[in-house]
Amino acid sequence: MTFTTDAARAQLPEAGALTLDHVAYFVPHVEAASDALDRLGFTLTPFSAQSHRLEPGGPLVPAGTANRCVMLERGYLEILTPTGDTGVANQLRVAIKRYTGMHSIVFGTVAPDADHARLEHGGFAPLPPVSLQREIATDRDVQTARFTVVRVPPGAMAEGRIQYCRHHTPELLWQERWLAHPNRATALTGVVICVADPASTARRYERFTGLPVQAFGNVWRMDSARGWLLFVDPRTLERALGITAPCVPWIAGQALASSDIESTRAFLSDRGVPAGDLAGGALLLHLSPDVGGMMILERAGTTMAPAAFSPGV
């Protein structure tokens, strides 16, 4: 495999490890969502239609979905929209009826077969691994980005499409021209998930991933080799961040690292984007309804600790 950037080289985890690879927003109007993210200072990739093989060696068919992405030095954000009348596209439409926003958390892996076996052993009845691909332009030509995805049946994970992705061509996604963002965002560092019962949900994710979880009062945390998940209840979320969940379960949003949080603050101020202050100089953004949810921008090297959700903090 040839890596064209250090970022491409850094995406694949060690054998047996998992990373927080990316999150996906399901949106009805991709251009409106793109405009909202552009205003926040993100560079987006071009619109790209997706295709897949439903079984190994089967024909390549349109997935009925398309995306734009925010590629970061570590991980990325995906804006996913339905474009056709397929099973996958209709799953997106059902999710969007619940809310526009983040509906997918994707763990990065180099061993999708092992992940599939663990899901079978854990009683998640995983679907056969799917080969996804989409065309991506480089500075010389158009090439095909390829992925192997491991999913479970809709509803098996109530929070959304929680899955695994093995990148076969990271050099095509993490191109240098897409990695610089005026708001100084550099990495996807974590996801906040609002659920009725954080303890039981966290234990289910522990079985799903094989990663240990830890309780901090009524907040639970899971750490991958790169990136964390926090499980909080609606009252805790509202008390800590002033955010009311539109429904439960709800993937509330993600945290991103900034290489220069003061420059991030200044950029957002110049754009007239309101930003709340959190501990450690982190910023809280309420995203446009075209995207949905919230976003935390924090100084690189810090993290949204469970203590931030504890009473009296």
C-alpha positions in Angstrom: 0.0 0.0 0.0 1.3 3.4 -0.9 0.6 6.3 1.4 0.6 9.8 0.0 0.2 11.7 3.3 1.2 11.1 6.9 -2.5 11.3 7.7 -3.3 8.4 5.4 -0.6 6.3 7.0 -2.0 7.1 10.5 -5.5 5.9 9.9 -5.1 2.1 10.0 -5.0 0.7 13.6 -2.6 -2.0 14.8 -3.8 -5.6 14.3 -6.4 -6.3 17.0 -7.0 -2.7 17.9 -10.0 -0.4 17.0 -10.1 3.3 16.4 -12.9 5.8 16.2 -12.7 6.1 12.4 -15.5 8.4 11.5 -19.1 9.5 12.3 -21.8 10.0 9.8 -24.7 12.5 9.7 -27.8 11.4 7.8 -29.2 14.5 6.1 -32.1 15.1 3.6 -30.4 18.0 1.8 -26.6 17.5 1.4 -25.9 21.0 0.0 -27.6 22.8 2.9 -25.6 20.7 5.3 -22.4 21.3 3.4 -23.1 25.1 3.4 -23.6 24.9 7.2 -20.2 23.1 7.7 -18.5 25.5 5.3 -19.6 28.4 7.4 -18.0 26.7 10.5 -14.7 26.6 8.6 -14.6 23.0 7.3 -13.2 22.0 3.9 -15.4 19.4 2.3 -14.7 16.8 -0.3 -16.8 16.7 -3.5 -20.1 15.0 -3.8 -19.6 11.3 -4.4 -22.1 8.5 -5.2 -21.6 5.1 -3.5 -21.7 1.6 -4.9 -21.6 -1.8 -3.1 -21.4 -5.5 -3.6 -24.1 -7.2 -1.4 -22.2 -10.5 -1.4 -18.5 -11.4 -2.1 -18.0 -11.7 -5.8 -21.5 -10.3 -6.5 -22.2 -7.5 -9.0 -21.4 -3.9 -8.2 -24.7 -2.0 -7.8 -25.6 1.6 -6.7 -26.1 1.9 -3.0 -28.6 4.7 -3.5 -26.6 7.0 -1.2 -24.0 9.7 -1.7 -21.7 11.7 0.6 -19.4 14.6 1.2 -16.7 14.4 3.9 -14.7 16.5 6.2 -11.3 14.7 6.2 -9.2 15.3 9.4 -5.7 14.4 10.2 -7.2 11.7 12.4 -10.6 10.4 11.4 -13.4 12.2 9.5 -17.0 13.4 9.4 -19.3 12.0 6.7 -22.4 13.8 5.5 -24.6 11.0 4.0 -27.8 11.5 2.0 -30.2 9.1 0.3 -30.3 9.4 -3.5 -32.2 6.3 -4.7 -34.8 3.7 -3.9 -32.6 1.0 -2.2 -32.8 -0.7 1.1 -29.8 1.2 2.4 -31.2 4.6 1.2 -34.6 3.8 2.8 -32.8 3.0 6.1 -31.4 6.6 6.0 -34.9 8.0 5.3 -36.3 6.2 8.3 -33.5 7.5 10.5 -33.9 11.1 9.2 -37.6 11.0 10.2 -36.5 10.5 13.8 -34.0 13.4 13.5 -31.5 15.0 11.1 -28.1 14.4 12.6 -25.5 11.9 13.5 -26.8 8.3 13.1 -23.6 6.3 12.6 -20.5 5.6 14.5 -17.8 3.7 12.7 -14.9 1.8 14.2 -11.7 1.5 12.2 -10.3 -2.0 11.9 -7.8 -4.0 9.9 -9.5 -7.3 10.8 -13.2 -7.2 9.7 -13.4 -11.0 9.8 -12.4 -11.0 13.4 -14.9 -8.3 14.2 -17.6 -10.2 12.4 -16.8 -13.3 14.4 -16.9 -11.4 17.7 -20.3 -10.0 16.8 -21.6 -13.5 16.0 -20.3 -14.8 19.3 -21.9 -11.8 21.1 -25.4 -12.6 19.6 -25.5 -9.5 17.3 -26.3 -11.6 14.2 -24.0 -9.6 11.9 -24.8 -9.3 8.2 -22.3 -10.6 5.7 -19.4 -8.2 5.2 -20.1 -5.6 2.4 -17.6 -4.3 -0.1 -18.2 -0.6 -0.7 -16.5 1.7 -3.2 -16.8 5.1 -4.7 -14.9 7.1 -7.3 -12.4 9.7 -6.0 -10.5 12.2 -8.1 -6.8 12.7 -7.4 -4.5 15.4 -8.9 -3.8 13.0 -11.8 -6.8 10.9 -12.5 -9.9 9.3 -11.0 -9.5 6.2 -8.9 -11.7 3.9 -6.8 -11.7 4.0 -3.1 -12.5 0.6 -1.5 -13.8 -0.4 1.9 -15.0 -3.5 3.7 -17.8 -2.8 6.1 -19.3 -5.0 8.8 -22.8 -4.2 9.9 -25.5 -5.6 12.1 -29.2 -5.7 11.2 -31.2 -2.4 11.6 -32.3 -2.0 15.2 -29.7 -4.4 16.6 -28.0 -1.2 18.0 -30.8 1.2 18.9 -28.5 4.2 18.7 -28.0 3.9 14.9 -25.8 2.4 12.4 -22.8 1.3 14.5 -20.4 -0.6 12.3 -16.8 -1.4 11.4 -14.8 -0.2 8.4 -11.6 -1.5 6.9 -10.0 1.1 4.6 -8.2 -0.5 1.7 -7.2 2.8 0.0 -6.7 5.4 2.7 -4.4 7.4 0.4 -7.4 8.3 -1.7 -9.4 9.7 1.1 -6.8 11.6 3.1 -5.5 13.8 0.3 -3.4 16.8 1.4 -5.8 19.3 -0.3 -8.7 18.3 2.0 -6.8 18.2 5.4 -6.5 21.9 6.1 -9.5 23.6 7.7 -9.7 27.3 8.4 -11.2 26.6 11.9 -8.0 24.6 12.8 -9.8 21.3 13.4 -7.4 18.4 13.2 -8.9 15.2 14.7 -12.1 13.4 15.6 -11.6 12.7 19.3 -14.9 11.5 20.7 -18.7 11.0 20.6 -21.4 11.8 23.1 -24.3 9.4 23.1 -27.5 10.2 25.0 -29.4 7.1 26.2 -31.9 6.3 28.9 -29.7 3.8 30.7 -26.0 4.5 30.2 -24.8 1.5 32.2 -26.6 -1.1 30.1 -25.9 0.7 26.9 -22.2 0.9 27.7 -22.1 -2.8 28.6 -23.7 -3.6 25.2 -21.0 -1.6 23.4 -18.4 -3.5 25.4 -19.7 -6.8 24.0 -20.0 -5.2 20.5 -16.4 -4.0 20.4 -14.5 -6.0 23.0 -13.3 -2.7 24.5 -13.7 -2.2 28.3 -16.0 0.5 29.7 -15.7 2.4 32.9 -18.3 4.2 35.1 -17.8 7.7 36.4 -21.0 8.1 38.5 -23.8 7.8 36.0 -21.6 8.6 33.0 -19.8 5.7 31.2 -16.8 5.9 29.0 -15.2 3.7 26.4 -11.7 4.3 24.9 -10.5 2.9 21.6 -6.9 3.1 20.4 -7.9 6.5 19.1 -11.1 8.2 20.3 -13.6 7.8 23.0 -17.4 7.3 23.5 -19.3 8.8 26.4 -22.7 7.5 27.4 -24.9 10.0 29.3 -28.6 10.2 30.2 -30.8 13.2 29.1 -30.8 14.9 32.5 -27.0 14.8 32.7 -26.6 16.1 29.2 -29.0 19.0 29.9 -27.3 19.9 33.2 -23.8 19.8 31.8 -24.2 21.3 28.3 -27.6 22.9 28.4 -28.8 20.6 25.6 -32.2 18.9 25.5 -32.3 15.6 23.6 -34.9 15.6 20.9 -35.4 11.9 21.5 -33.7 9.0 23.2 -31.5 7.3 22.1 -29.7 10.2 20.4 -26.1 10.5 19.1 -25.7 14.0 20.4 -22.5 15.0 18.7 -18.7 14.7 18.6 -15.6 16.3 19.9 -12.9 17.5 17.6 -9.3 18.6 18.4 -8.1 22.1 17.3 -4.5 22.8 16.7 -5.0 26.4 18.0 -8.2 26.8 20.0 -7.9 30.6 20.2 -7.6 30.8 16.4 -10.7 28.6 16.3 -12.5 30.9 18.6 -11.5 34.0 16.6 -12.5 32.4 13.3 -16.0 31.5 14.6 -16.4 35.0 16.1 -15.6 36.6 12.7 -18.2 34.4 11.0 -20.8 35.3 13.6 -21.1 31.8 14.9 -22.1 31.6 18.6 -19.8 29.4 20.7 -20.4 28.4 24.3 -17.4 28.1 26.8 -16.6 24.8 28.4 -13.9 23.7 30.8 -10.3 23.9 29.5 -11.1 26.5 26.9 -13.2 24.1 24.8 -16.0 25.5 22.7 -19.6 24.2 22.3 -21.4 24.7 19.0 -25.1 24.1 18.4 -25.1 22.9 14.8 -27.5 24.1 12.1 -30.8 22.1 11.8 -29.5 21.1 8.4 -26.7 19.1 10.1 -28.2 18.5 13.6 -26.8 18.0 17.1 -23.8 19.7 18.7 -20.0 19.9 18.3 -17.3 20.4 20.9 -14.0 21.9 19.7 -11.2 21.4 22.2 -7.5 22.1 22.5 -5.4 19.3 21.0 -4.1 17.0 23.7 -7.1 17.6 26.0 -10.3 15.6 26.2 -13.9 15.9 27.3 -13.6 14.1 30.6 -16.5 12.4 32.3 -16.0 14.8 35.2 -17.4 17.6 33.0 -20.8 15.8 33.3 -20.6 15.4 37.1 -22.8 17.5 39.5 -21.2 20.7 40.7 -18.7 20.9 37.8 
